[in-house]
Amino acid sequence: MNALFCDLPLAGRIERAEARRMAEATGVARGRPGSAAFVRPVAGGVATFAEAGSPLNKIAGLGFGGVPAPDVLDETEQAFAAVGSPVQAELAHVADPAIAATLSGRGYRLESFENVLGRSLREEPDRVTPPGVEIRPVGAGEFGTWLDTAVDAFTQPETDGPPPDQEFPREVLARALRDLAGDGVRRYLALCDGVVAGAGSMCVTDGLAQFTGAATLPGHRRRGVQTALLSARLADAVSAGCDLAVITTQPASKSQQNAQRRGFQLLYTRAVLVKPAD
């Protein structure tokens, strides 16, 4: 497999897709009665807030539309302050360094990193299904099973890797996953010996397949479920005409290791910068 080089246009393509995904999901949250959710453009990216403690609360896609103007950052920070939320900005390391300097000067501090990996789909990958493991699309009437499985698995992280850098209340996480499962999202259930063991999803947009989360229930780990979920989504991404698959992982995690075993290569790293709420 040839090395995949990530230039600025490729990174910008991925970051724009991520910003669009956050905006669409938060748009769903805005429709709930009494919602304080908002979506605001920020220098080519987007600032989103769904509800207190949500994984959708962030500035995504920043770094490919110039350095944010001071008044834009003022208004964005005021919007988060009005709902009592810190401001979390995700910044690709290939973005203009002046953006990180600007945010640091405004009181943002580095809290963590996340890795963005990619795999070219110009060559069809081999399909891998470990013994006893089955991956199938979520059928009619199975959305609740998929959602419960995903929430159960995500709230019980792996214990042999780095500790999770973020944790979310169960009810809040469930609403975020539901909001993220909109148009263009394909959902999967994993079964071990006929028993539901894990869940995953994939968002297809303009030839880009975003692997938008996968998790295995603790009692079924070390059976190859994640490998099978990756393999199934890669095959479906090829069938959908995608030229690139991307996945975001915590550095040095089991998820990153699994992705690299399936041919994903590290493209760039995002710094997670946070300005605490007053």
NORTA-V106734 format. One record per residue. RES is the residue in one letter. SS is DSSP state (@ for helix, = for strand, . for the rest). PHI is phi in whole degrees, 0 to 359 (999 if undefined). NEAR is the number of other ideal C-beta (glycine too) atoms within 10 Angstrom. Layout:
# NORTA-V106734
RES | SS | PHI | NEAR
RES | SS | PHI | NEAR
This chain:
# NORTA-V106734
M | . | 999 | 10
N | . | 286 | 8
A | . | 295 | 6
L | . | 258 | 16
F | . | 267 | 8
C | . | 259 | 18
D | . | 267 | 9
L | @ | 298 | 13
P | @ | 300 | 9
L | @ | 292 | 18
A | @ | 299 | 20
G | @ | 296 | 18
R | @ | 299 | 18
I | @ | 293 | 23
E | @ | 293 | 26
R | @ | 294 | 20
A | @ | 296 | 20
E | @ | 294 | 25
A | @ | 297 | 26
R | @ | 296 | 18
R | @ | 296 | 23
M | @ | 296 | 26
A | @ | 295 | 19
E | @ | 293 | 20
A | @ | 294 | 25
T | @ | 291 | 27
G | @ | 299 | 15
V | @ | 294 | 19
A | @ | 299 | 22
R | @ | 296 | 15
G | . | 280 | 9
R | . | 282 | 13
P | . | 303 | 4
G | . | 75 | 4
S | . | 292 | 14
A | . | 256 | 16
A | . | 297 | 21
F | = | 212 | 17
V | = | 227 | 19
R | = | 226 | 17
P | = | 288 | 14
V | = | 219 | 21
A | . | 48 | 21
G | . | 88 | 17
G | = | 251 | 28
V | = | 211 | 23
A | = | 257 | 31
T | = | 229 | 26
F | = | 222 | 25
A | . | 257 | 30
E | . | 191 | 21
A | . | 303 | 12
G | . | 78 | 15
S | . | 274 | 22
P | . | 292 | 19
L | . | 275 | 24
N | . | 275 | 23
K | = | 187 | 27
I | = | 251 | 27
A | = | 244 | 24
G | = | 76 | 29
L | = | 286 | 28
G | . | 118 | 28
F | . | 234 | 22
G | . | 225 | 18
G | . | 90 | 11
V | . | 285 | 19
P | . | 301 | 23
A | . | 291 | 12
P | @ | 305 | 10
D | @ | 291 | 8
V | @ | 293 | 15
L | @ | 294 | 22
D | @ | 304 | 12
E | @ | 293 | 13
T | @ | 294 | 22
E | @ | 296 | 20
Q | @ | 295 | 10
A | @ | 295 | 16
F | @ | 292 | 21
A | @ | 298 | 14
A | @ | 295 | 11
V | . | 252 | 15
G | . | 71 | 10
S | . | 248 | 20
P | . | 296 | 16
V | = | 255 | 25
Q | = | 250 | 20
A | = | 249 | 26
E | = | 256 | 23
L | = | 231 | 25
A | = | 296 | 24
H | . | 290 | 14
V | . | 271 | 19
A | . | 286 | 24
D | . | 304 | 18
P | @ | 302 | 12
A | @ | 296 | 11
I | @ | 291 | 21
A | @ | 298 | 20
A | @ | 297 | 11
T | @ | 298 | 16
L | @ | 294 | 24
S | @ | 300 | 12
G | @ | 293 | 8
R | . | 261 | 16
G | . | 99 | 12
Y | . | 284 | 23
R | = | 231 | 11
L | = | 289 | 13
E | = | 246 | 14
S | = | 194 | 17
F | = | 229 | 15
E | = | 219 | 17
N | = | 259 | 21
V | = | 252 | 21
L | = | 246 | 23
G | = | 220 | 23
R | = | 218 | 25
S | = | 291 | 17
L | . | 249 | 22
R | . | 288 | 10
E | . | 246 | 11
E | . | 292 | 10
P | . | 285 | 18
D | . | 290 | 10
R | . | 271 | 11
V | . | 239 | 16
T | . | 227 | 13
P | . | 299 | 14
P | . | 303 | 8
G | . | 82 | 16
V | = | 254 | 23
E | = | 232 | 16
I | = | 242 | 23
R | = | 218 | 11
P | = | 297 | 12
V | . | 291 | 20
G | . | 272 | 11
A | . | 302 | 5
G | . | 80 | 7
E | . | 254 | 15
F | @ | 300 | 13
G | @ | 300 | 10
T | @ | 296 | 14
W | @ | 300 | 21
L | @ | 295 | 19
D | @ | 298 | 13
T | @ | 295 | 22
A | @ | 298 | 25
V | @ | 294 | 21
D | @ | 302 | 16
A | @ | 288 | 23
F | @ | 292 | 20
T | . | 274 | 15
Q | . | 231 | 14
P | . | 291 | 17
E | . | 302 | 16
T | . | 254 | 9
D | . | 254 | 8
G | . | 238 | 15
P | . | 295 | 14
P | . | 296 | 9
P | . | 300 | 14
D | . | 276 | 13
Q | . | 214 | 12
E | . | 227 | 12
F | . | 229 | 19
P | . | 303 | 13
R | @ | 304 | 11
E | @ | 295 | 11
V | @ | 292 | 17
L | @ | 298 | 19
A | @ | 298 | 17
R | @ | 294 | 22
A | @ | 296 | 23
L | @ | 296 | 22
R | @ | 295 | 17
D | @ | 292 | 23
L | @ | 283 | 21
A | . | 268 | 22
G | . | 266 | 13
D | . | 300 | 7
G | . | 85 | 15
V | = | 258 | 17
R | = | 255 | 19
R | = | 245 | 19
Y | = | 225 | 20
L | = | 247 | 21
A | = | 252 | 28
L | = | 237 | 17
C | = | 247 | 22
D | . | 52 | 11
G | . | 85 | 8
V | = | 254 | 11
V | = | 301 | 17
A | = | 235 | 26
G | = | 187 | 26
A | = | 212 | 28
G | = | 206 | 28
S | = | 207 | 21
M | = | 208 | 25
C | = | 250 | 23
V | = | 250 | 18
T | = | 216 | 17
D | . | 50 | 11
G | . | 81 | 14
L | = | 250 | 21
A | = | 257 | 27
Q | = | 266 | 25
F | = | 278 | 24
T | = | 262 | 21
G | = | 125 | 21
A | = | 205 | 26
A | = | 208 | 24
T | = | 243 | 25
L | . | 295 | 19
P | @ | 308 | 13
G | @ | 290 | 10
H | @ | 240 | 20
R | . | 286 | 20
R | . | 69 | 9
R | . | 251 | 19
G | . | 92 | 20
V | @ | 297 | 28
Q | @ | 295 | 25
T | @ | 300 | 18
A | @ | 293 | 27
L | @ | 296 | 28
L | @ | 299 | 26
S | @ | 297 | 20
A | @ | 296 | 24
R | @ | 290 | 25
L | @ | 299 | 25
A | @ | 298 | 17
D | @ | 292 | 18
A | @ | 295 | 25
V | @ | 297 | 17
S | @ | 298 | 10
A | . | 278 | 14
G | . | 84 | 10
C | . | 286 | 21
D | . | 256 | 13
L | = | 211 | 19
A | = | 244 | 27
V | = | 229 | 24
I | = | 214 | 25
T | = | 249 | 19
T | = | 225 | 20
Q | . | 286 | 20
P | . | 303 | 14
A | . | 65 | 12
S | . | 270 | 19
K | @ | 298 | 19
S | @ | 297 | 23
Q | @ | 295 | 21
Q | @ | 299 | 12
N | @ | 299 | 19
A | @ | 296 | 27
Q | @ | 293 | 15
R | @ | 295 | 12
R | . | 264 | 20
G | . | 96 | 19
F | . | 287 | 24
Q | = | 239 | 16
L | = | 293 | 16
L | = | 262 | 22
Y | = | 196 | 17
T | = | 244 | 14
R | = | 259 | 23
A | = | 272 | 18
V | = | 257 | 18
L | = | 251 | 23
V | = | 232 | 17
K | = | 254 | 19
P | . | 299 | 11
A | . | 289 | 12
D | . | 291 | 7
